Amino acid sequence: MSDAVESINRQVQQARERLQPLFREVGRVIIGQHGLIDRLVLGLLTDGHILLEGMPGLAKTLAVRTAARALRLHFQRIQFTPDLLPADVVGTQIYNPRSGEFSVKKGPIFANVVLADEINRSPAKVQSALLEAMQEKQVTIGEQSYLLQQPFLVLATQNPIEQEGTYPLPEAQVDRFMLKIKIGYPSRDEELAILERMGVIDPDLSVNAVLGPDDIFALRQALDQIYVDAKINQYIVDLIHATRRPADYGLDLAGLIHYGASPRATIFLKRAAKGMAFLDGRGYVTPEDVKTIAPDVLRHRIQVTYEAEAEELNAEMLLQRILDGLPVP
């Protein structure tokens, strides 16, 4: 390993230690779900929005709320419902009859961490109100655009069941989420610990704010220094292109993928791989970092064909075939 990479390695290890208080505070409330907490922190450090999907009662909302409270950041929660209006999210102009002028009332989107709870409960008009905020980091109300506070992170939740009365997220909306995280049930021991901690009328959910915006920006600078070899970059590009034209890579997926991942996925995959290296305290990215985070980055960006559905194949299964079949540098 070169001296330059060794130096980056030491810097990243020192920066990684600054996250320990955050993990400790979140662990006071959330039992298990280490993968979820890691991904939430990864999204914050890499400036990527996150979509959480899991059965009801898996502490999705509690995990997001706890992580936000452990940060000195402005947090807002929006409960998406069928009768929600775009103005309820971004804000609106209010007319003052005395002065004859309009004043702007900003909506809950003007926060550092925004929890969009059950985002698929609202129609497309409301979901699209998040598009500009998530991509451009600004909101337009009337004829005026307003920059959002930084850092800015949208964490959305949705349930995979109870599809009656829901509105599937459009592709343009889904593609703006850096990660889609699927949350599973806790282990037996974890559930026993949850029962002991939460099985009281008023459980202690208090946490201390241990990191602020300046800390986040400093950690992002350290993450940006992580070394990515040219072969890793080529592997990332090959992986994305294999979702579009698998035959070019000798993969027998003809007629199974309707469309593959977008160029935005290429950028997000590299960022996320650097985030994985950072969380592991390393100053360089390995192919295993890419393979580990690839399902979270790509599962919502690959649309399968009717033929694939007839064979009971989903995007994750096809993605695993690509990961298994693509040569690793």
C-alpha positions as CSV (number, residue, x, y, z in Angstrom):
1,M,0.0,0.0,0.0
2,S,1.4,3.4,-1.0
3,D,2.4,6.1,1.6
4,A,-0.4,8.3,0.3
5,V,-3.1,5.6,0.9
6,E,-1.6,4.8,4.3
7,S,-2.0,8.5,5.2
8,I,-5.6,8.5,4.0
9,N,-6.2,5.3,6.0
10,R,-5.0,7.0,9.2
11,Q,-7.1,10.1,8.6
12,V,-10.2,8.0,7.9
13,Q,-9.7,5.9,11.0
14,Q,-9.5,9.0,13.1
15,A,-12.6,10.5,11.5
16,R,-14.5,7.2,11.9
17,E,-13.9,7.4,15.7
18,R,-16.0,10.6,15.8
19,L,-19.0,8.5,14.9
20,Q,-18.8,6.2,18.0
21,P,-20.8,8.6,20.2
22,L,-23.6,8.7,17.6
23,F,-23.8,4.9,17.4
24,R,-23.7,4.6,21.2
25,E,-26.6,7.1,21.6
26,V,-28.7,5.4,19.0
27,G,-28.0,2.0,20.5
28,R,-29.5,3.2,23.8
29,V,-32.9,3.2,22.1
30,I,-32.7,0.9,19.0
31,I,-31.8,-2.8,19.6
32,G,-30.2,-4.6,16.7
33,Q,-30.9,-3.2,13.2
34,H,-27.2,-2.5,12.8
35,G,-27.5,-2.6,9.1
36,L,-30.2,0.0,9.1
37,I,-28.3,2.4,11.4
38,D,-25.2,2.0,9.3
39,R,-27.1,2.9,6.2
40,L,-28.8,5.9,7.8
41,V,-25.3,7.2,8.8
42,L,-24.0,6.3,5.3
43,G,-26.8,8.4,3.7
44,L,-26.0,11.3,5.9
45,L,-22.3,11.2,5.1
46,T,-22.7,10.7,1.4
47,D,-25.5,13.2,0.9
48,G,-28.0,10.5,-0.3
49,H,-31.7,10.1,0.4
50,I,-33.0,6.8,1.7
51,L,-36.2,4.8,1.2
52,L,-37.0,2.3,4.0
53,E,-39.2,-0.6,3.4
54,G,-40.4,-3.1,6.0
55,M,-43.3,-4.6,7.7
56,P,-45.2,-2.5,10.3
57,G,-43.7,-2.4,13.8
58,L,-40.0,-2.8,12.9
59,A,-39.0,0.6,14.4
60,K,-38.4,2.3,11.0
61,T,-39.8,5.6,12.3
62,L,-38.3,5.3,15.7
63,A,-34.8,4.6,14.2
64,V,-35.0,7.7,12.0
65,R,-36.3,9.9,14.8
66,T,-33.7,8.6,17.3
67,A,-30.8,9.2,14.8
68,A,-32.0,12.7,14.1
69,R,-32.3,13.5,17.8
70,A,-28.7,12.3,18.3
71,L,-27.7,15.0,15.8
72,R,-27.9,18.7,16.3
73,L,-30.0,19.0,13.2
74,H,-33.5,20.4,12.6
75,F,-35.8,17.4,12.2
76,Q,-39.3,17.3,10.7
77,R,-41.8,14.5,10.3
78,I,-44.4,14.5,7.6
79,Q,-47.2,11.9,7.8
80,F,-48.2,11.2,4.2
81,T,-52.0,10.7,3.8
82,P,-54.4,10.6,0.8
83,D,-55.6,14.1,1.5
84,L,-52.2,15.7,1.9
85,L,-51.5,18.7,-0.5
86,P,-48.2,19.8,-2.0
87,A,-48.5,23.0,0.0
88,D,-48.6,21.0,3.2
89,V,-45.1,19.8,2.3
90,V,-43.2,22.7,0.7
91,G,-45.3,25.6,2.0
92,T,-47.4,28.3,0.4
93,Q,-48.1,32.0,-0.1
94,I,-50.5,33.7,2.3
95,Y,-52.4,36.8,1.3
96,N,-52.5,39.6,3.8
97,P,-55.7,41.7,3.1
98,R,-54.4,44.7,5.2
99,S,-51.2,45.2,3.3
100,G,-52.3,43.6,0.0
101,E,-49.1,41.6,-0.1
102,F,-48.3,37.9,0.0
103,S,-46.1,36.4,2.6
104,V,-44.4,32.9,2.4
105,K,-45.1,30.3,5.0
106,K,-42.5,27.6,4.7
107,G,-43.5,24.0,5.0
108,P,-41.9,21.1,7.0
109,I,-39.5,20.3,4.0
110,F,-37.3,23.2,5.4
111,A,-35.4,21.0,7.8
112,N,-32.1,19.1,7.8
113,V,-33.6,15.7,8.3
114,V,-37.1,15.1,6.9
115,L,-39.0,11.9,7.6
116,A,-41.6,11.2,4.9
117,D,-43.6,8.6,6.8
118,E,-45.6,6.2,4.6
119,I,-44.7,8.2,1.5
120,N,-46.8,5.9,-0.8
121,R,-50.0,6.9,1.1
122,S,-50.2,10.2,-0.9
123,P,-50.9,10.7,-4.6
124,A,-48.3,11.5,-7.2
125,K,-48.9,15.3,-7.0
126,V,-47.7,15.3,-3.4
127,Q,-44.9,12.8,-4.0
128,S,-43.6,15.0,-6.8
129,A,-43.4,18.0,-4.5
130,L,-40.3,16.3,-3.1
131,L,-38.6,16.0,-6.5
132,E,-37.1,19.5,-6.7
133,A,-36.1,19.4,-3.0
134,M,-34.3,16.1,-3.2
135,Q,-32.4,16.8,-6.4
136,E,-31.9,20.6,-6.5
137,K,-31.8,21.2,-2.7
138,Q,-34.2,24.0,-3.2
139,V,-38.0,24.7,-3.2
140,T,-40.0,27.0,-5.4
141,I,-43.0,28.7,-3.8
142,G,-44.8,31.0,-6.2
143,E,-42.1,32.7,-8.3
144,Q,-39.4,32.5,-5.7
145,S,-36.9,29.7,-5.1
146,Y,-35.6,29.1,-1.6
147,L,-32.4,27.1,-0.8
148,L,-32.8,24.3,1.8
149,Q,-30.7,24.0,4.9
150,Q,-27.6,21.9,4.6
151,P,-27.1,19.1,5.3
152,F,-30.4,18.0,3.9
153,L,-31.6,14.4,4.0
154,V,-35.0,12.8,3.1
155,L,-35.7,9.5,4.8
156,A,-38.9,7.9,3.5
157,T,-40.7,4.9,4.8
158,Q,-43.2,2.6,3.1
159,N,-44.8,-0.8,4.0
160,P,-44.7,-3.7,1.5
161,I,-48.2,-4.7,2.5
162,E,-51.5,-2.9,2.9
163,Q,-51.4,-1.8,-0.7
164,E,-55.1,-0.8,-0.7
165,G,-55.2,3.0,-0.9
166,T,-51.5,3.4,-1.8
167,Y,-49.9,5.1,-4.7
168,P,-46.7,3.4,-6.0
169,L,-43.8,5.8,-6.3
170,P,-43.1,6.9,-9.9
171,E,-39.7,5.9,-11.4
172,A,-38.5,9.5,-11.4
173,Q,-39.1,9.7,-7.6
174,V,-37.6,6.4,-6.8
175,D,-34.4,7.1,-8.7
176,R,-33.7,10.1,-6.5
177,F,-33.3,7.8,-3.5
178,M,-29.7,6.7,-3.1
179,L,-30.6,3.6,-1.2
180,K,-33.6,1.4,-0.8
181,I,-33.2,-0.5,2.4
182,K,-35.3,-3.6,3.2
183,I,-35.7,-4.2,6.9
184,G,-36.2,-7.7,8.3
185,Y,-37.4,-9.0,11.6
186,P,-35.1,-9.0,14.7
187,S,-33.5,-12.2,16.0
188,R,-35.0,-14.0,18.9
189,D,-32.4,-12.6,21.3
190,E,-32.8,-9.1,20.0
191,E,-36.6,-9.3,20.3
192,L,-36.2,-10.5,23.9
193,A,-34.0,-7.4,24.6
194,I,-36.6,-5.2,22.9
195,L,-39.3,-6.7,25.1
196,E,-37.3,-6.0,28.3
197,R,-36.5,-2.4,27.3
198,M,-39.8,-1.4,25.6
199,G,-42.3,-3.5,27.6
200,V,-43.0,-0.7,30.0
201,I,-45.7,2.0,29.8
202,D,-43.2,4.9,29.4
203,P,-39.8,3.6,28.0
204,D,-36.8,5.9,28.2
205,L,-36.2,7.1,24.6
206,S,-33.9,10.0,25.5
207,V,-30.7,10.5,23.6
208,N,-28.0,13.2,23.6
209,A,-27.2,15.3,20.6
210,V,-23.5,14.4,19.9
211,L,-22.9,15.7,16.3
212,G,-23.8,18.9,14.5
213,P,-23.6,20.2,11.0
214,D,-19.9,21.2,11.2
215,D,-19.1,17.6,12.3
216,I,-21.0,16.2,9.3
217,F,-19.3,18.4,6.8
218,A,-15.9,17.5,8.3
219,L,-16.7,13.8,8.1
220,R,-17.8,14.3,4.5
221,Q,-14.4,15.9,3.7
222,A,-12.6,12.9,5.2
223,L,-14.8,10.5,3.2
224,D,-14.1,12.3,0.0
225,Q,-10.4,11.6,0.4
226,I,-10.9,7.8,0.3
227,Y,-8.9,6.2,-2.5
228,V,-10.8,4.5,-5.3
229,D,-8.6,2.5,-7.8
230,A,-9.2,2.8,-11.5
231,K,-10.1,-0.9,-11.6
232,I,-12.8,-0.3,-9.0
233,N,-14.3,2.5,-11.1
234,Q,-14.3,0.2,-14.1
235,Y,-16.0,-2.5,-12.0
236,I,-18.7,-0.1,-11.0
237,V,-19.3,1.0,-14.5
238,D,-19.4,-2.6,-15.8
239,L,-21.9,-3.5,-13.1
240,I,-24.2,-0.7,-14.1
241,H,-23.9,-1.5,-17.8
242,A,-24.5,-5.2,-17.1
243,T,-28.0,-4.2,-15.8
244,R,-28.7,-2.6,-19.2
245,R,-27.0,-4.9,-21.7
246,P,-26.2,-8.2,-19.8
247,A,-25.5,-10.1,-23.0
248,D,-22.4,-7.9,-23.5
249,Y,-21.0,-9.4,-20.4
250,G,-21.9,-13.0,-21.2
251,L,-24.9,-13.0,-18.8
252,D,-27.9,-15.1,-19.8
253,L,-30.6,-12.6,-18.8
254,A,-32.2,-12.0,-22.2
255,G,-35.8,-10.8,-22.0
256,L,-35.7,-10.5,-18.2
257,I,-34.7,-6.8,-17.6
258,H,-37.0,-4.1,-19.0
259,Y,-34.6,-1.3,-18.2
260,G,-31.4,-1.1,-16.1
261,A,-29.9,1.4,-13.7
262,S,-29.4,5.1,-14.6
263,P,-26.2,7.0,-14.7
264,R,-27.2,8.5,-11.3
265,A,-26.8,4.9,-10.0
266,T,-23.2,4.9,-11.1
267,I,-22.5,8.0,-9.1
268,F,-24.4,6.7,-6.1
269,L,-22.8,3.3,-6.1
270,K,-19.3,4.8,-6.0
271,R,-20.3,7.2,-3.2
272,A,-21.9,4.4,-1.2
273,A,-18.9,2.1,-1.7
274,K,-16.7,4.9,-0.2
275,G,-19.2,5.2,2.6
276,M,-18.9,1.5,3.3
277,A,-15.1,1.8,3.4
278,F,-15.4,4.8,5.8
279,L,-17.7,2.9,8.2
280,D,-15.1,0.1,8.2
281,G,-12.3,2.6,9.0
282,R,-10.5,2.1,5.7
283,G,-9.0,4.7,3.4
284,Y,-9.6,2.7,0.2
285,V,-12.5,0.9,-1.5
286,T,-12.5,-2.8,-2.2
287,P,-14.6,-4.8,-4.6
288,E,-16.4,-6.3,-1.6
289,D,-17.6,-2.8,-0.6
290,V,-19.2,-2.4,-4.0
291,K,-20.8,-5.9,-3.9
292,T,-22.1,-5.3,-0.3
293,I,-23.9,-2.1,-1.0
294,A,-24.9,-2.7,-4.6
295,P,-28.3,-4.4,-3.7
296,D,-29.3,-1.3,-1.7
297,V,-28.3,1.1,-4.5
298,L,-29.7,-0.9,-7.4
299,R,-32.8,-2.9,-6.2
300,H,-35.1,0.0,-6.9
301,R,-33.5,1.0,-10.2
302,I,-34.0,-2.3,-12.2
303,Q,-37.4,-3.0,-13.7
304,V,-38.0,-6.6,-14.7
305,T,-40.1,-7.8,-17.6
306,Y,-43.4,-9.7,-17.5
307,E,-41.4,-12.8,-18.5
308,A,-39.2,-12.4,-15.4
309,E,-42.3,-12.1,-13.2
310,A,-43.8,-15.2,-14.8
311,E,-40.7,-17.0,-13.8
312,E,-41.0,-15.5,-10.3
313,L,-37.8,-13.5,-10.6
314,N,-37.5,-10.1,-9.0
315,A,-34.9,-7.4,-9.4
316,E,-32.8,-8.6,-6.5
317,M,-32.5,-12.1,-7.9
318,L,-31.4,-10.8,-11.3
319,L,-28.9,-8.4,-9.6
320,Q,-27.4,-11.3,-7.7
321,R,-26.9,-13.2,-11.0
322,I,-25.1,-10.1,-12.3
323,L,-22.9,-9.8,-9.2
324,D,-22.1,-13.5,-9.3
325,G,-21.3,-13.6,-13.1
326,L,-19.3,-10.4,-13.4
327,P,-15.5,-10.8,-13.0
328,V,-14.2,-9.1,-9.8
329,P,-11.0,-7.0,-10.1
